[in-house]
Each structure stands twice: as structure tokens, then as C-alpha cells.
């Protein structure tokens, strides 16, 4: 697979480390009354879809940026690549 | 119809005209006591043991494709029980004991060959870890044997003992481990279940669950609705897709694992050999091909095919322990979809929905578990309590903090 890095251009997926579903960006509020349940769902449960999947890839052998890659888990086709920082900020995170 | 040497002789002399199909192709009935979703190894074994050991006959096994079309025919056929943790090892040892009696039990030649499994180690620290594992195996009634390099040099002279990076310092043998003809396992269980009245319904995809008031009353399928007292999901790599139809999220990610086979060679590898410093396992099939594999690709996938970096990684692992493998030409490679659980261990459990049961999360260790998985799932379905060796394989173990973290890697499915 070739990942179209937003800053570096096309890079081999072997340069990256895979973390998983991009929902991991949305860490639960540790002060919420149901924090234990939320962290269980955050840490352990997955949507695991067949089809379009947004996921976190870390460019360990490159510029060490975190990317959000939108990829089809049935065809392996990559339709979109963004910096995870931009995605997190668009969701209202400070960084 | 039983198989025997006499029958083969008689058929051989009369033109092989007396063989009959070994299972029926029935239409689904509107209602069953138990509906099992997934006619793979585990699903068919569950039906077989439900019928044979627990006396339940009004059972259907639903299959989206053809029976045995998934991982039961895609794995590298290895059986072993060299696990360590109390939640795992007794279960896998039970499985190995069932393998040992399987062919007589279901009267079908599954070519069970206890040709040994050898795990190589490459450092003092790894030797200590393997001694500990061997002791844990023996405590659970399994066999384990430590081999030093002198013994291994005599038995397996082709290994690269003096590899500069990963010299071989010895190995942990499980002599009772080995290989099995994997498709025959599905066929044998299917035949045994069918003969006891189980309906195996192929080309029948489950499209939804009939869940009302917290209870599952049946399934919607492409061949119409089917009511059932109990619904048992057993779909390995498709676990996430199927359970999503019941509104459940699982502690599972689906990943692709590749396997490889070379051209047929004269007998060179006596048993199963695994690399301790990377991920590589190899055995030789009875046809002569070297059957081997390594790590999963490491990203979510339902594609049943992988990518080239892992092909390279597996080949490097092979070259590190047996350079002769570089002379063999690869014939085929393929992929299967692994239901990678968060701690690398499986689930055989009830779900929060009454009447709905789940079996999955086998990662890439499902084949060796087939008999015990079927037996324990059947036990759970028939008696509504877990089998004594499968009490820890619970869906809620992460919420309770009772992980079965065999490899000590935490909740990172692509690392198991």
C-alpha cells in the first residue's frame, strides 16, 4: 500500500506503524461519572467495519507525524490522508 | 455409511460406484432448537458435539458460502498445546487430546500427524522463558521437552545454528504436536453432524437478528426467517460484521494473515519448526510443499489477501533459520481474516442478549482449537454453563480486568 502523505508525498506503508481506529483521537473525559465504562469502550471495543475505515498511522520511519488515513478494509484502497493534528483540531481539540 | 479398509477395497474393485454424498443439502426448516451461524471448523464441530455428546439433534448450521470456505481451509494446519496461562493451557491440552482421538471418533481420515512442534530459542533469557512455559505445560498435563543444540544439530542439521544475529541455542519440543489435513476436519465434522440429523444449510447468509425484549428469537436470512431457541454465532473473521447486526461492538479487530506453500520437495523437514526471534513457522505437507507463515499484516482488513512487506518479512524469517528455504520456489500464497481480540485470547460466552451466544476472537490460533472450541461451545449451549476449561474466555473480561494476556502485549490486536 502507498500512503499519500500530506507533507511528504507518496510513502510505502511499511514505513508506518499502525495503531487502529481513528476514534482513538477522542479520548473520554476522565472526570465523567461513567468514565470507567467510557474508557472500557475506548480501550477495548471496536466498530471493525468492512468497508470505509478511518485509522491512525504513525510515520515512524519518516517524519514521525500521526496521520488519519481513510481506507477501505475490503479493497485496501486509500481515499484520503490527513494529518491527525488537523483532524483533532477540526474536532475542537487544542492540539 | 462408515468408512473402513474393507469398504475401500470393495469400492476399488467395483469401479468406485458405491460412494455417496456424505452430507445432505436440506432446505431450512422454519424453526430449530439451536441455530449455529458459520459452517467453518468451529461451527461444524459445535454441531457435531451437540449431537453426539449432548444429545441435541434439532440443529441447523447456516453458512453464507460453502462449508469450510473460510479459515479452516486457509491455515497452516498446525496443532499444539504449548500455551502457558491457566485460562488457556488446559483448554488447548483438551483440544490436543481430542485431536488424538478425532479420526476414530468421527470415522474420517483427517491425516492427524503428531510429527512434533519445535520452538527454537536464541538467547539465555528466551531459554528461561521457554523452561517456564514447558513447566506450565506439564502442570496442565501436556508434554514438553527441552532440546539442546547438540541434539538439534543431530536431528535438524540444516538449521543455521551459527547465525550471526540470531544463533540457535536450543528449542522447546512438543512431540505430540503436529499437523492435520485441515479441510478433512471440516468434512469429517460435517459428515458426523449431518448423520445425526443436523441440517447444514449452505448459501444462506444471516442478514439480521430478531431481537425483542432483550431476547433473540431467531435470525433473518437470505433464505427466509428462521426461529430458534438459541442462536450461536461462530464466524471468526466476520465476527464484527455479524454481531453489528445484533447491535454489539466487540473487543475484536479483523486483520489479514498470509500463508505460503512452495513447490513439492523430497522430505526435508520432519516436524513443525518455529523461529523464536521473529515470526516464522514451517512444516512440510505430505505432498512435499513447505507450508509456512509469519505475522499478520497489521492493519484492519477483510480482503483475504495481504501485501508484499509481510511476504518479505516472512521470507527473511525463513532465511534466518534455514537458508536452504531460499532455493525453494513459492507456488501459492493466500490470506485469511483473523478475528484478533484485544488480549490475543478467544471468547466462548453468552452475550448480554438472552439466547444469543458468541464464539470468536481466535486470532490466528483457531485451527488447533477446533475440537475443544466445538466441545466447549456445545457444552455452553446445551447446559448454559461454561465448560471447566473455558471459564475465563468471557466477553466481559476486559471490563473486569481479567485479561488472558498470553504474550504480555496488552490491548493491541496487531501485536499479538
Interface residues (C-beta under 8 A of the other chain):
Chain A: X1 X12 X13 X14 X18 X20 X21 X37 X40 X41 X43 X44 X45 X46 X47 X48 X49 X50 X53 X55 X71 X73 X74 X75 X76
Chain B: X238 X239 X240 X241 X244 X249 X250 X251 X252 X253 X254 X298 X299 X300 X301 X302 X303 X307 X309 X342 X398 X399 X411 X413 X414
